[in-house]
Amino acid sequence: MSKPLEITDDNFNDIMSTDQPVLIDFWAEWCGPCKMIGPMVEELAIDYDGKVVIGKVDVDANPEVSAKFGIRSIPTLLVFKNGEIVDKQIGAVPKTVLSDKLNAQLA
């Protein structure tokens, strides 16, 4: 069973070298909406296993990656393709919204 990768300042570039789309959830332990969206991100990791790389960045523990993308509000979910941001979602949303964003990158 797949689960979201823990993305850090140290392993970010390695994870981004994939040719699959990447969804990154920027979150923090103290963030209420992040806790609401967390289980959905875990479900997406299972749903899209082998098709999309899904990971989470703890903004408190990984300030470099968070600063690189100007993360000011959390949760922020970024969708990357070929290392470029192709979609963005700020705040908690239904799982279908995230699925639609990922499906658009797989089409």
N, C-alpha and C positions, 0 to 999 in steps of 0.2 A: 504494500500500500504506500503510495507516494504522499509526501507531505511537503509543505513549502520549505525551500532551502533557507538557511539562515545566512543572509548576505551581510558581509562586513566591509569595512574600509579595505581590509587586506585581500579579500577574495573577489571583490566586485568585478575587476577587469577580467578575471578568469571566467566568471559566469557570463559576462557580456560577450565573450568570444563565440558563443553558440550561433548556429544559423537558424535556430527556432525563435519565434516571438518570445519575449520575456515580460512577465507582469511582476512588478515590484510594489509591495505594500509597505509604505513608510509609516511606522507606528511607534507608540511608546506605552509602557506598562501602565502609566497613570491616566491614559486617554480613554474615556468612556466609549465614544463612537468607535475607536479602534477595537475595543473588546467586542462590540456588536458585529463588526465586519470580519473579525478574525476567523470564526468558524466557516464563513462563506469562502474565504481565501483557501482554507484547508480543503473544503469540498472541491473547489476549482482545481487544486493541485491533483486531486484524484481524477476528476472528470477529464482533465487535459493532459494526463500523464503521457509522456512520449511525444506530445505535440507542442506544448508550451512549457517554458521554464517558469516556475512560479516561486517567488521568494519574498522574504520579509526583511526589512532593515529597521532595527531598533535605532531611532534617531538620537537617543541619548548616548548610546554606546558607539555610534558610528557617525561622528560629526562631519567627517570629510565628504562621504557620499551624499549626506543630506545637504550640505552646503553647495556641493557641485551642482545640484539640481534646484537650488533655491527653495527647499522645502520649508514653508512657513506655517502651514496648517496641516494637521494630521487628523484622520488618516488621509494620505495622498497616495493614490495608486497610479503608477506610470506604466504605460505599455511601450515597449521598445521593439523595433524591428531593425536588424542590421546595425545595432548600436545607437540608433536614433529614436528619440521619443516620437511616437506616432499617435498616442492618445493619452489622456490624463483624466483622472476623476478625483475630485477633492470632496471629502465627506463620505459618510455612510450611505450606501445605495442598495437596492435589491440585487440579489445575485444575478438576475436576468440581465441587468444593465452591464455588469462585468462580462458575462458570457457573450453578449452581443458584441462588445468591444474586441474580445478575443477571436470570435468567429470571423469578424471583419478582417483580421490579420491572417487568418488561415485560408480565406477564400481565394 
